[in-house]
């Protein structure tokens, strides 16, 4: 092994001599490079190889390249690159190749090699990397797309990109993303050829030798991809994505029409198609020289387009009366209402339309739960408090099991300080499942803290601990402890802690809060801190190495007993398992040496 490493170091000597000869590095720096690379070479030649050693070596060589680049720029010397940089780049490729051969499944390592090749413009090498990567990982569509895009955009080879996409589709015949990118690539290829043809025509060149195909120029290859794609991938959303890609190119009107006709024929009952058809009205029939129109005329034109959109939406909700369809309609009206405009008339129309759509959907019993929240928020912004309360009540009646709807209504009642809040809370608990009730309990105790007596609030906290599921009671215990400390100080908090310390389950924060409260007292007692730590370790000692370290720190403080640290350390070693033991030992060593 030593001979092989010495040979590698000797192979570097010519480039190092060049670095010194041209004044980029000093002799001292050259010696430092030799020393460092020797150490790195020994690490990657061992029997037991570690990925981090290869990564460290690669990073060192890349940093060396960057340093050479900066020094060249500083002194203005740009010669001898083949003898210096090229040699280093080739060595980095070799290290990458060894690493990716050893750890074939590490895609991130492969991608690092790809990024390096791109940065240093190593096209031939990158083609080989992609070839090896795709042979090992053909099950990852994103890698095929990356390779095809590079062929198309960097090597300007649409044929290579096409072949990669076709190979990828043999492995993934139903992958929407592959079809989308293949479709885009064919359109880009057509646009590129159209641009070339125009340039050659302007130059009065003979086009017969270039053999431009009218079918390709008109996007026929993309049409073939689309037809194949819709046989394999079903759904309106996929075709709408292809349509949005086609709209980026100005020669695809016929293709767009074909996709749209197919959508309307096959997915006439899909809300997404109706939503697209309605929004499409915003783009149609724009008036010429819009910039020269007066503001009022622009607003009227926008209003007219929005009315056309809404007529399509009205037709949609009549033909397809579903929650999803109404949600599309509501979302459109909200988007238009939230758009800025200086025309008060247009804003008023948008508001009237939005409120009308909310009401229609509500009366049809088809307004989604999320839209009720938007409606109530809008009513509050318009200072229609009673109407907002009425709609919140209607929402809880219709979606009685959804906790977020009850939260919305209760928050509204709390804000308005309405009577009958307690009964509304009780109604919510009857309707909502126990596993979802935690947010309502939190709302209730927060409200009670500000409105009720301390006795009533404490009774409510104790009731919540019995009513909530064990996992949710953890949160309520923390809130109960914090509230007790706020209203009664440390004595009250300790009383609550003692009443709860055998009532499992707990969170680690529950004990940490109590420890912090004890430390904030003027007469802080170490015996109490030990008690809290011991109880915390009983619950979490097997999984929390940091808790043991915190306990040791307390014993090392002025109030603690450093002689207890040894027994705490050995108890930790017995309770912790696997990697946690290593983490604990490492941090304990840093603590002893004053580095933690």
C-alpha positions as CSV (number, residue, x, y, z in Angstrom):
1,X,0.0,0.0,0.0
2,X,2.8,2.4,0.9
3,X,4.4,1.9,-2.5
4,X,1.2,2.7,-4.3
5,X,0.7,5.9,-2.3
6,X,4.3,7.0,-2.9
7,X,3.7,6.5,-6.6
8,X,0.6,8.6,-6.5
9,X,2.4,11.4,-4.7
10,X,5.3,11.2,-7.2
11,X,2.7,11.5,-10.0
12,X,1.7,14.8,-8.6
13,X,5.2,16.3,-8.6
14,X,5.1,17.8,-12.1
15,X,1.9,19.8,-11.4
16,X,3.3,20.9,-8.0
17,X,6.5,22.0,-9.6
18,X,4.6,24.0,-12.2
19,X,2.6,25.7,-9.4
20,X,5.8,26.8,-7.7
21,X,7.5,27.7,-11.0
22,X,4.7,30.1,-12.2
23,X,4.4,31.7,-8.7
24,X,1.0,30.4,-7.8
25,X,2.3,28.5,-4.7
26,X,5.3,28.9,-2.5
27,X,7.7,26.0,-1.6
28,X,6.2,25.9,1.9
29,X,2.7,25.6,0.6
30,X,3.8,22.8,-1.8
31,X,5.1,20.9,1.2
32,X,1.9,21.4,3.0
33,X,-0.1,20.1,0.0
34,X,2.1,17.0,-0.2
35,X,1.7,16.3,3.5
36,X,-2.1,16.7,3.4
37,X,-2.6,14.6,0.3
38,X,-0.4,11.9,1.6
39,X,-2.6,11.6,4.7
40,X,-5.7,11.6,2.6
41,X,-4.3,8.9,0.3
42,X,-3.5,6.7,3.2
43,X,-7.2,7.0,4.4
44,X,-8.6,5.9,1.0
45,X,-6.2,3.0,0.6
46,X,-7.1,1.3,3.9
47,X,-8.9,-2.0,4.0
48,X,-11.8,-0.6,5.9
49,X,-13.0,2.2,3.6
50,X,-15.2,5.1,4.8
51,X,-17.2,7.3,2.5
52,X,-16.4,10.4,4.5
53,X,-12.7,9.9,3.7
54,X,-13.3,10.0,0.0
55,X,-15.6,13.0,0.3
56,X,-12.9,14.8,2.4
57,X,-10.3,14.1,-0.3
58,X,-12.6,15.3,-3.1
59,X,-13.4,18.5,-1.2
60,X,-9.8,19.2,-0.5
61,X,-8.9,18.8,-4.2
62,X,-11.9,21.1,-5.2
63,X,-10.8,23.7,-2.7
64,X,-7.3,23.5,-4.2
65,X,-8.7,24.1,-7.6
66,X,-10.7,27.1,-6.3
67,X,-7.6,28.5,-4.7
68,X,-5.6,28.2,-7.9
69,X,-8.4,29.9,-9.8
70,X,-8.4,32.9,-7.4
71,X,-4.6,33.2,-7.5
72,X,-4.6,33.1,-11.3
73,X,-7.1,36.0,-11.3
74,X,-5.0,37.9,-8.8
75,X,-1.7,37.7,-10.6
76,X,-3.2,37.6,-14.1
77,X,-1.5,34.3,-15.1
78,X,-3.6,32.1,-17.3
79,X,-1.1,29.6,-18.8
80,X,-0.1,26.0,-18.0
81,X,-3.8,25.0,-17.2
82,X,-3.4,21.6,-18.9
83,X,-0.4,20.7,-16.7
84,X,-2.0,22.0,-13.5
85,X,-5.9,22.1,-13.4
86,X,-6.5,19.3,-15.9
87,X,-4.3,16.9,-13.8
88,X,-6.2,17.8,-10.6
89,X,-9.6,17.5,-12.4
90,X,-8.7,14.0,-13.7
91,X,-7.6,12.9,-10.2
92,X,-11.0,14.1,-8.8
93,X,-12.8,12.1,-11.4
94,X,-10.7,9.0,-10.4
95,X,-11.6,9.5,-6.7
96,X,-15.3,10.0,-7.6
97,X,-15.2,6.8,-9.7
98,X,-13.7,4.7,-6.9
99,X,-16.3,6.1,-4.4
100,X,-19.3,5.5,-6.7
101,X,-18.1,2.0,-7.5
102,X,-17.9,1.3,-3.8
103,X,-21.2,3.0,-2.8
104,X,-23.3,2.4,-5.9
105,X,-26.6,3.1,-4.1
106,X,-25.6,6.6,-2.8
107,X,-27.4,8.8,-5.4
108,X,-26.2,12.0,-3.7
109,X,-22.6,10.9,-4.3
110,X,-23.4,10.4,-8.0
111,X,-25.1,13.8,-8.2
112,X,-22.0,15.4,-6.6
113,X,-19.9,14.0,-9.4
114,X,-22.5,15.3,-11.9
115,X,-22.3,18.8,-10.4
116,X,-18.5,18.7,-10.5
117,X,-18.5,17.8,-14.2
118,X,-21.0,20.5,-15.0
119,X,-19.0,23.1,-13.2
120,X,-15.7,22.3,-14.9
121,X,-17.5,21.7,-18.3
122,X,-16.4,18.1,-18.7
123,X,-19.0,17.0,-21.2
124,X,-17.6,13.7,-22.3
125,X,-16.9,12.6,-18.7
126,X,-20.5,13.7,-17.7
127,X,-22.0,11.6,-20.4
128,X,-20.1,8.6,-19.0
129,X,-21.3,9.4,-15.5
130,X,-24.9,9.7,-16.6
131,X,-24.6,6.4,-18.5
132,X,-23.3,4.6,-15.4
133,X,-25.8,6.3,-13.1
134,X,-28.8,5.4,-15.2
135,X,-27.6,1.8,-15.6
136,X,-27.5,1.4,-11.8
137,X,-30.6,3.5,-11.0
138,X,-33.1,3.1,-13.8
139,X,-36.0,3.2,-11.3
140,X,-35.6,7.0,-10.6
141,X,-37.4,9.1,-13.3
142,X,-35.8,12.3,-12.0
143,X,-32.4,11.1,-13.1
144,X,-33.6,10.3,-16.6
145,X,-35.1,13.8,-16.8
146,X,-31.8,15.4,-15.6
147,X,-29.7,13.5,-18.2
148,X,-32.1,14.3,-21.0
149,X,-32.2,18.0,-20.1
150,X,-28.5,18.1,-20.1
151,X,-28.3,16.5,-23.5
152,X,-30.9,19.0,-24.8
153,X,-29.7,22.2,-23.2
154,X,-25.9,21.7,-22.9
155,X,-24.9,19.4,-25.7
156,X,-27.7,20.7,-27.9
157,X,-28.6,17.2,-28.9
158,X,-32.3,16.7,-29.2
159,X,-31.8,13.2,-30.6
160,X,-29.9,12.0,-27.6
161,X,-32.5,13.6,-25.3
162,X,-35.3,11.9,-27.2
163,X,-33.5,8.5,-26.9
164,X,-33.1,9.0,-23.2
165,X,-36.8,9.8,-22.7
166,X,-37.8,6.8,-24.8
167,X,-35.6,4.5,-22.7
168,X,-37.0,6.0,-19.5
169,X,-40.5,5.4,-20.6
170,X,-39.8,1.7,-21.1
171,X,-38.9,1.6,-17.4
172,X,-41.7,4.0,-16.3
173,X,-44.5,3.8,-18.9
174,X,-47.0,5.6,-16.6
175,X,-44.9,8.4,-15.1
176,X,-46.6,11.8,-15.7
177,X,-43.4,13.8,-15.1
178,X,-41.5,12.0,-17.8
179,X,-44.2,12.6,-20.3
180,X,-44.4,16.3,-19.4
181,X,-40.7,16.8,-19.8
182,X,-40.6,14.7,-23.0
183,X,-43.5,16.8,-24.4
184,X,-41.7,20.0,-23.4
185,X,-38.5,18.8,-25.1
186,X,-40.2,18.1,-28.4
187,X,-41.7,21.6,-28.4
188,X,-38.4,23.1,-27.6
189,X,-36.8,21.2,-30.5
190,X,-39.5,22.4,-32.8
191,X,-39.1,26.0,-31.7
192,X,-35.3,25.7,-32.1
193,X,-35.7,24.5,-35.7
194,X,-38.3,27.2,-36.5
195,X,-35.9,29.9,-35.2
196,X,-33.0,28.4,-37.3
197,X,-35.1,28.3,-40.4
198,X,-36.2,32.0,-40.0
199,X,-32.5,33.0,-39.6
200,X,-31.5,31.1,-42.7
201,X,-34.4,32.5,-44.7
202,X,-33.4,36.1,-43.7
203,X,-29.8,35.3,-44.9
204,X,-31.2,34.0,-48.2
205,X,-29.6,30.6,-47.7
206,X,-30.6,27.5,-49.6
207,X,-32.7,25.5,-47.2
208,X,-32.9,22.3,-49.2
209,X,-29.7,20.9,-47.6
210,X,-31.1,21.3,-44.1
211,X,-34.2,19.1,-44.7
212,X,-36.6,20.8,-42.3
213,X,-39.7,18.8,-41.8
214,X,-43.0,20.7,-41.7
215,X,-44.5,18.2,-39.3
216,X,-41.6,18.7,-36.8
217,X,-41.8,22.5,-37.3
218,X,-45.5,22.4,-36.4
219,X,-45.0,20.3,-33.3
220,X,-46.2,17.0,-34.7
221,X,-43.7,15.1,-32.5
222,X,-45.1,16.7,-29.4
223,X,-48.6,15.7,-30.6
224,X,-47.5,12.1,-30.8
225,X,-46.1,12.3,-27.3
226,X,-49.4,13.7,-26.1
227,X,-51.5,11.0,-27.7
228,X,-49.3,8.3,-26.3
229,X,-49.3,10.0,-22.8
230,X,-53.1,10.2,-22.5
231,X,-53.3,6.5,-23.2
232,X,-51.0,5.7,-20.3
233,X,-51.8,8.5,-17.8
234,X,-55.4,9.3,-17.0
235,X,-56.8,12.4,-15.4
236,X,-57.7,16.0,-16.4
237,X,-54.9,17.5,-14.2
238,X,-52.2,15.7,-16.3
239,X,-53.6,17.0,-19.6
240,X,-54.0,20.5,-18.2
241,X,-50.3,20.4,-17.3
242,X,-49.5,19.5,-20.9
243,X,-51.8,22.3,-22.1
244,X,-50.0,24.8,-19.9
245,X,-46.7,23.7,-21.4
246,X,-48.0,24.0,-24.9
247,X,-49.2,27.6,-24.2
248,X,-45.6,28.6,-23.7
249,X,-45.0,28.2,-27.4
250,X,-46.6,30.5,-30.0
251,X,-46.9,27.9,-32.8
252,X,-49.1,25.4,-30.9
253,X,-52.6,26.8,-31.4
254,X,-53.7,23.6,-33.2
255,X,-52.2,21.4,-30.6
256,X,-53.8,23.4,-27.8
257,X,-57.2,23.1,-29.5
258,X,-56.7,19.3,-29.8
259,X,-55.8,19.0,-26.1
260,X,-58.7,21.2,-25.0
261,X,-61.3,19.3,-27.2
262,X,-60.1,16.0,-25.7
263,X,-60.4,17.4,-22.2
264,X,-64.0,18.6,-22.8
265,X,-64.9,15.3,-24.4
266,X,-63.4,13.0,-21.8
267,X,-63.6,15.0,-18.6
268,X,-66.7,17.1,-18.8
269,X,-67.5,16.1,-15.3
270,X,-64.2,17.2,-13.8
271,X,-64.2,20.5,-11.8
272,X,-60.6,21.2,-13.0
273,X,-61.7,21.3,-16.6
274,X,-64.6,23.7,-15.9
275,X,-62.3,25.8,-13.7
276,X,-59.8,26.1,-16.7
277,X,-62.6,26.9,-19.2
278,X,-63.9,29.7,-16.9
279,X,-60.5,31.2,-16.2
280,X,-59.6,31.0,-19.9
281,X,-62.2,33.8,-20.5
282,X,-59.7,36.2,-18.8
283,X,-57.2,35.7,-21.6
284,X,-59.6,35.9,-24.5
285,X,-60.5,38.9,-26.7
286,X,-58.1,41.5,-25.1
287,X,-58.6,44.9,-26.5
288,X,-55.7,46.3,-28.6
289,X,-53.3,48.9,-27.2
290,X,-54.4,48.3,-23.7
291,X,-51.8,50.6,-22.3
292,X,-53.5,53.6,-24.0
293,X,-57.0,52.9,-22.5
294,X,-58.2,55.2,-19.7
295,X,-58.3,53.6,-16.3
296,X,-62.1,53.4,-16.3
297,X,-62.1,51.5,-19.7
298,X,-59.5,49.1,-18.4
299,X,-61.6,48.4,-15.3
300,X,-64.7,47.9,-17.4
301,X,-62.9,45.5,-19.7
302,X,-61.7,43.5,-16.6
303,X,-65.2,43.5,-15.2
304,X,-66.6,42.3,-18.5
305,X,-64.1,39.4,-18.6
306,X,-64.8,38.5,-15.0
307,X,-68.6,38.4,-15.8
308,X,-67.9,36.0,-18.7
309,X,-65.8,33.8,-16.3
310,X,-68.7,33.8,-13.8
311,X,-71.2,32.8,-16.5
312,X,-69.1,29.7,-17.2
313,X,-68.8,29.0,-13.5
314,X,-72.6,29.3,-13.2
315,X,-73.0,26.8,-16.0
316,X,-70.5,24.6,-14.2
317,X,-72.2,24.5,-10.8
318,X,-75.5,23.8,-12.6
319,X,-74.1,20.9,-14.6
320,X,-71.8,19.7,-11.8
321,X,-73.3,20.5,-8.4
322,X,-70.5,19.3,-6.1
323,X,-68.4,20.7,-3.3
324,X,-65.3,20.7,-5.4
325,X,-67.0,22.7,-8.2
326,X,-68.3,25.3,-5.8
327,X,-64.9,25.5,-4.2
328,X,-63.3,26.3,-7.6
329,X,-65.9,29.1,-8.0
330,X,-65.4,30.5,-4.6
331,X,-61.6,30.4,-5.0
332,X,-61.8,32.3,-8.3
333,X,-64.1,35.0,-6.7
334,X,-61.8,35.3,-3.7
335,X,-58.7,35.7,-5.9
336,X,-60.4,38.4,-8.0
337,X,-61.6,40.2,-4.9
338,X,-58.1,40.2,-3.4
339,X,-56.6,41.7,-6.5
340,X,-55.7,45.4,-6.1
341,X,-57.7,47.9,-8.0
342,X,-58.2,51.7,-7.8
343,X,-61.7,51.4,-9.3
344,X,-64.2,51.3,-6.5
345,X,-67.0,50.2,-8.8
346,X,-65.0,47.1,-9.8
347,X,-64.2,46.3,-6.2
348,X,-67.8,46.7,-5.2
349,X,-68.9,44.3,-8.0
350,X,-66.3,41.8,-6.9
351,X,-67.5,41.9,-3.3
352,X,-71.1,41.5,-4.3
353,X,-70.3,38.6,-6.5
354,X,-68.2,36.9,-3.8
355,X,-70.9,37.3,-1.1
356,X,-73.5,36.0,-3.6
357,X,-71.4,32.9,-4.5
358,X,-70.9,32.1,-0.8
359,X,-74.6,32.4,-0.1
360,X,-75.6,30.3,-3.2
361,X,-73.2,27.5,-2.2
362,X,-74.4,27.6,1.4
363,X,-78.0,27.4,0.4
364,X,-77.2,24.5,-1.9
365,X,-75.5,22.7,1.1
366,X,-72.4,22.4,-1.0
367,X,-70.0,25.0,0.5
368,X,-66.8,23.2,1.7
369,X,-65.7,23.6,5.3
370,X,-62.6,25.6,4.4
371,X,-64.8,28.1,2.5
372,X,-66.9,28.7,5.5
373,X,-63.8,29.9,7.3
374,X,-63.0,32.2,4.5
375,X,-66.6,33.5,4.5
376,X,-66.6,34.2,8.2
377,X,-63.2,36.0,8.0
378,X,-64.6,38.2,5.1
379,X,-67.7,39.0,7.1
380,X,-65.6,40.1,10.1
381,X,-63.4,42.3,7.8
382,X,-66.7,43.9,6.6
383,X,-67.7,44.4,10.2
384,X,-70.8,42.1,9.8
385,X,-70.4,40.5,13.2
386,X,-73.9,39.0,13.6
387,X,-73.8,37.6,10.1
388,X,-70.4,36.0,10.8
389,X,-71.7,34.5,14.0
390,X,-74.7,33.1,12.1
391,X,-72.6,31.5,9.4
392,X,-70.2,30.1,12.0
393,X,-73.1,28.4,13.7
394,X,-74.4,27.1,10.4
395,X,-70.9,25.7,9.6
396,X,-70.7,23.8,13.0
397,X,-74.2,22.4,12.3
398,X,-73.2,21.1,8.9
399,X,-69.6,20.0,9.8
400,X,-70.2,19.1,13.5
401,X,-67.3,16.6,13.7
402,X,-64.6,19.0,12.4
403,X,-62.7,20.5,15.2
404,X,-61.3,23.4,13.1
405,X,-64.9,24.6,12.4
406,X,-65.7,24.6,16.1
407,X,-62.4,26.4,16.8
408,X,-63.5,29.1,14.3
409,X,-66.9,29.5,15.9
410,X,-65.5,29.5,19.5
411,X,-62.8,32.0,18.7
412,X,-65.4,34.3,17.2
413,X,-67.7,34.0,20.2
414,X,-64.7,34.7,22.5
415,X,-63.7,37.7,20.5
416,X,-67.2,39.1,20.7
417,X,-67.5,38.1,24.4
418,X,-70.9,36.4,23.7
419,X,-73.1,34.8,26.4
420,X,-73.5,31.1,26.4
421,X,-69.9,30.3,25.7
422,X,-69.7,27.5,28.2
423,X,-72.7,25.8,26.7
424,X,-71.1,26.2,23.2
425,X,-68.0,24.5,24.5
426,X,-70.1,21.7,25.9
427,X,-71.8,21.3,22.6
428,X,-68.5,21.1,20.8
429,X,-67.2,18.4,23.1
430,X,-70.4,16.3,22.4
431,X,-69.9,16.7,18.6
432,X,-66.1,16.3,18.3
433,X,-64.4,13.0,18.8
434,X,-62.2,12.7,21.9
435,X,-59.0,12.2,19.9
436,X,-59.6,15.6,18.2
437,X,-60.7,17.6,21.2
438,X,-57.4,19.0,22.5
439,X,-57.6,22.4,20.6
440,X,-61.0,23.0,22.1
441,X,-59.8,22.3,25.6
442,X,-56.9,24.7,25.1
443,X,-59.3,27.4,23.9
444,X,-61.6,26.8,26.9
445,X,-58.9,27.0,29.6
446,X,-57.3,30.0,27.9
447,X,-60.7,31.7,27.9
448,X,-61.4,30.7,31.5
449,X,-58.0,32.1,32.7
450,X,-59.2,35.6,31.6
451,X,-62.9,35.4,32.4
452,X,-63.4,33.0,35.3
453,X,-62.1,32.7,38.9
454,X,-59.0,30.8,39.8
455,X,-61.0,28.1,41.4
456,X,-63.2,27.6,38.3
457,X,-60.1,27.6,36.0
458,X,-58.3,25.0,38.2
459,X,-61.4,22.8,38.2
460,X,-61.5,23.1,34.4
461,X,-57.8,22.1,34.2
462,X,-58.4,19.0,36.4
463,X,-61.5,18.1,34.3
464,X,-59.4,18.4,31.1
465,X,-56.8,15.9,32.4
466,X,-59.5,13.3,33.0
467,X,-61.4,14.0,29.7
468,X,-58.5,14.1,27.2
469,X,-56.7,11.1,25.8
470,X,-53.4,10.3,27.5
471,X,-51.3,11.7,24.7
472,X,-53.3,15.0,24.8
473,X,-53.2,15.2,28.6
474,X,-49.4,15.8,28.3
475,X,-50.0,19.2,26.8
476,X,-52.7,20.1,29.4
477,X,-50.3,19.2,32.2
478,X,-47.7,21.6,30.9
479,X,-50.3,24.4,30.6
480,X,-51.7,23.6,34.1
481,X,-48.2,23.9,35.6
482,X,-47.4,27.2,33.8
483,X,-50.8,28.6,34.8
484,X,-50.2,27.6,38.4
485,X,-46.8,29.3,38.4
486,X,-48.3,32.5,36.9
487,X,-51.1,32.9,39.4
488,X,-49.6,31.4,42.6
489,X,-45.9,31.4,42.2
490,X,-43.5,28.6,43.0
491,X,-45.5,27.1,45.9
492,X,-48.6,26.7,43.8
493,X,-46.6,25.2,40.9
494,X,-44.9,22.7,43.2
495,X,-48.3,21.7,44.7
496,X,-49.6,21.1,41.1
497,X,-46.4,19.2,40.3
498,X,-46.7,16.9,43.3
499,X,-50.4,16.2,42.5
500,X,-49.4,15.2,38.9
501,X,-46.0,13.6,39.2
502,X,-47.4,10.0,39.3
503,X,-50.0,10.7,36.6
504,X,-48.4,9.4,33.5
505,X,-47.7,10.1,30.6
506,X,-45.4,13.2,30.8
507,X,-43.4,15.3,28.5
508,X,-39.7,16.1,29.1
509,X,-40.7,19.8,29.0
510,X,-43.0,19.2,32.0
511,X,-39.9,18.4,34.2
512,X,-37.7,21.0,32.6
513,X,-40.2,23.7,33.4
514,X,-40.3,22.7,37.0
515,X,-36.5,22.6,37.2
516,X,-36.4,26.1,35.7
517,X,-39.0,27.4,38.2
518,X,-36.9,26.0,41.1
519,X,-33.7,27.7,39.8
520,X,-35.5,31.1,39.5
521,X,-36.2,31.1,43.3
522,X,-33.9,33.1,45.6
523,X,-33.8,30.1,48.0
524,X,-33.2,27.5,45.3
525,X,-32.9,24.0,46.9
526,X,-30.6,21.5,45.3
527,X,-32.6,18.7,46.9
528,X,-35.7,19.7,44.9
529,X,-33.7,19.9,41.6
530,X,-32.4,16.4,42.2
531,X,-35.9,15.2,42.8
532,X,-37.1,16.7,39.5
533,X,-34.1,15.3,37.6
534,X,-34.6,11.8,39.1
535,X,-38.3,11.8,38.2
536,X,-37.4,12.9,34.7
537,X,-34.7,10.3,34.3
538,X,-37.2,7.6,35.5
539,X,-39.3,8.5,32.5
540,X,-36.8,9.5,29.8
541,X,-33.4,8.3,31.0
542,X,-33.2,5.5,28.4
543,X,-33.6,7.9,25.4
544,X,-32.3,11.3,26.4
545,X,-28.4,11.6,26.8
546,X,-28.7,15.4,27.1
547,X,-30.8,15.0,30.2
548,X,-28.0,13.1,32.0
549,X,-25.5,15.7,30.9
550,X,-27.7,18.5,32.3
551,X,-28.0,16.6,35.6
552,X,-24.2,16.3,35.7
553,X,-23.8,20.1,35.0
554,X,-26.1,20.8,38.0
555,X,-23.9,18.7,40.3
556,X,-20.8,20.5,39.0
557,X,-22.4,23.9,39.8
558,X,-21.7,25.8,43.1
559,X,-24.8,24.2,44.8
560,X,-24.2,20.7,43.6
561,X,-21.9,17.8,44.7
562,X,-19.2,17.0,42.1
563,X,-18.6,13.7,43.7
564,X,-22.1,12.5,42.5
565,X,-21.1,12.9,38.9
566,X,-19.4,9.5,38.7
567,X,-22.5,7.6,39.8
568,X,-24.7,9.6,37.5
569,X,-22.3,8.7,34.6
570,X,-22.4,5.0,35.3
571,X,-26.2,5.0,35.6
572,X,-26.4,6.7,32.2
573,X,-24.1,4.1,30.7
574,X,-26.4,1.4,31.9
575,X,-29.6,3.0,30.7
576,X,-28.7,4.4,27.3
577,X,-28.4,2.2,24.3
578,X,-26.5,2.1,21.0
579,X,-25.6,5.5,19.4
580,X,-26.9,7.4,22.4
581,X,-24.1,5.9,24.5
582,X,-21.5,7.2,22.0
583,X,-23.2,10.6,21.9
584,X,-23.3,10.7,25.7
585,X,-19.6,9.7,26.1
586,X,-18.5,12.2,23.5
587,X,-20.3,15.1,25.1
588,X,-19.3,14.0,28.6
589,X,-15.6,14.1,27.5
590,X,-16.2,17.6,26.0
591,X,-17.8,18.7,29.2
592,X,-14.8,17.5,31.3
593,X,-12.3,19.3,29.1
594,X,-14.3,22.5,29.2
595,X,-15.4,22.5,25.6
596,X,-19.2,22.1,26.2
